[in-house]
Structure formats: structure tokens, C-alpha cells
């Protein structure tokens, strides 16, 4: 997870196909890894749910936006910085935004 964050790696989507055999730690690890990159972990109860998950992931990828900003803190440290993105729109109660949990300052974006 740290390597993906350090290298500004890809958004990960995880599908835990062995739902009944996965331990809580396994589920937590997949959820944490996916969430830290802005992705989602899915745990289908059967293979018949995988097609719907694939469509959900494809729709999610198709609906992505890129947001950029210039930091006001111009120090050259390479520490980890957390980020939070919120969205609002008239007529919508609660919009969900998924982003990576942060980035390492001073690292080139890939």
C-alpha cells in the first residue's frame, strides 16, 4: 500500500471471490488497499454477481475526473499528505467522492 501511495500508483478495485473462506483480516486488507487508492473492494456471494461488479467498475472508471491543484506550502519535504475531496450539487442530498487517501509530497505524478 505504501509503495502504491509513494509512486502515485493506479486506482485498485479488488474482488474477493472466496467470500466464505476469507478471514476478517483478508477482507480488511483488500478494503484498505482499494480505499487508499480511491478504489473499492467487492465480496460477491457467488460467481453470478461478478458480471454486475465488472459493470459497476467499468461505469466507475468511465465516470472518473482528474482534479489538480497547486499547494500553498512550497516546502520540499517528501512526507505523506492526506487529502479530502467533497462534492456538492443543487438537488442532490449526498454525493459520494472516492479519492486516494493522500500523496507523498515531492513525488512525480505517474
C-alpha positions in Angstrom: 0.0 0.0 0.0 2.8 2.4 0.9 4.6 1.7 -2.4 1.4 2.5 -4.4 1.0 5.7 -2.4 4.7 6.7 -2.8 4.6 6.1 -6.5 1.1 7.6 -7.0 0.0 4.3 -8.4 -3.2 3.2 -10.1 -6.7 3.0 -8.6 -7.3 -0.6 -7.4 -10.5 -2.5 -7.4 -10.5 -5.8 -5.6 -12.9 -8.7 -5.9 -12.7 -11.2 -3.1 -14.1 -14.4 -4.8 -13.7 -16.7 -1.8 -16.1 -14.8 0.4 -16.8 -17.5 2.9 -13.2 -18.5 3.1 -11.8 -15.0 3.6 -10.8 -14.1 7.1 -11.7 -10.7 8.6 -8.1 -9.6 8.2 -8.1 -10.6 4.5 -11.3 -8.6 3.9 -9.9 -5.6 5.8 -6.6 -5.8 3.9 -8.5 -5.7 0.5 -10.8 -2.9 1.6 -7.9 -0.9 3.0 -5.7 -1.3 -0.1 -8.6 -0.5 -2.5 -9.8 2.5 -0.5 -6.3 4.0 -0.1 -6.0 4.2 -3.9 -9.6 5.5 -4.4 -11.0 2.2 -5.4 -13.4 -0.3 -3.9 -13.3 -3.9 -2.7 -16.2 -6.2 -3.6 -17.1 -9.5 -2.0 -19.6 -11.4 -4.1 -21.5 -14.3 -2.6 -21.3 -16.2 -5.9 -19.8 -16.0 -9.4 -23.1 -14.9 -10.8 -22.5 -11.5 -9.1 -19.2 -10.9 -10.8 -20.7 -9.6 -14.1 -22.6 -6.9 -12.2 -19.4 -5.9 -10.3 -17.5 -5.7 -13.6 -20.2 -3.4 -15.0 -20.1 -1.3 -11.8 -16.3 -0.9 -12.0 -16.5 -0.1 -15.7 -19.1 2.6 -15.0 -17.0 3.9 -12.2 -13.9 4.2 -14.4 -15.9 5.8 -17.1 -17.1 8.5 -14.7 -13.7 9.5 -13.3 -12.4 13.0 -13.2 -9.0 14.4 -12.6 -8.5 17.2 -10.2 -5.3 19.1 -9.8 -4.1 21.8 -7.5 -1.0 23.8 -6.6 -0.1 23.5 -2.9 0.3 26.7 -0.9 3.0 25.1 1.2 6.1 25.1 -1.1 8.4 23.2 1.3 10.2 20.4 -0.4 9.6 17.7 2.2 8.6 14.3 0.9 6.2 13.4 3.7 2.8 11.9 3.3 -0.1 14.4 3.0 -3.7 13.4 3.3 -6.4 14.8 1.1 -10.1 15.2 1.3 -12.4 16.0 -1.7 -16.1 16.9 -1.2 -18.7 17.4 -3.9 -22.0 19.4 -3.7 -24.7 19.9 -6.3 -28.1 21.5 -6.2 -30.8 18.9 -6.0 -28.6 16.2 -4.6 -28.5 15.3 -1.0 -25.3 13.4 -0.6 -22.7 12.9 -3.3 -20.0 10.2 -2.8 -16.5 11.0 -3.9 -13.8 8.4 -3.8 -10.2 9.5 -3.9 -6.8 8.2 -2.9 -6.2 8.9 0.8 -3.2 11.1 0.1 0.1 11.5 -1.6 3.8 11.9 -0.9 4.9 15.5 -1.5 7.8 15.9 -3.9 7.0 12.7 -5.9 6.4 12.9 -9.6 2.9 12.0 -10.6 2.7 8.9 -12.9 
